């Protein structure tokens, strides 16, 4: 299954939380938080399955949050 990890803009510190998105072709999309230094989810990791509508809602909410927190992109 493909996966992407959203890394901070600095080298991750062991134990720091990272966001990971995992998906399978024609199956599921999962978004989770795991600690840096872990290759596989550990006991402190938390993942949830998202439907297509939930993903669309999350994108919309994240864009609004980004724009309100940091201003709109030029």
C-alpha positions, 0 to 999 in steps of 0.5 A: 500500500502506498504511503506518504509521511508529512515531515516537519521542516526540520529533521524529526526528533525521536518521539515527535508526532508525524502525520501519515497517509496510507491508501490502497488501490480501490480500497481504503484511505487512512490518516494517522499520527505516529511517532518518528523513528517508528517504521510501523504503527506502534502502541502510541499510533492512532489511525482512522479510515476515511471515506471519499466525502470525509477526505473532501471535508478534511481538505476543505477544513484544512484549507480554511484553517490554513488561510485563517492561520497563515493568510491566503496564498498569493 
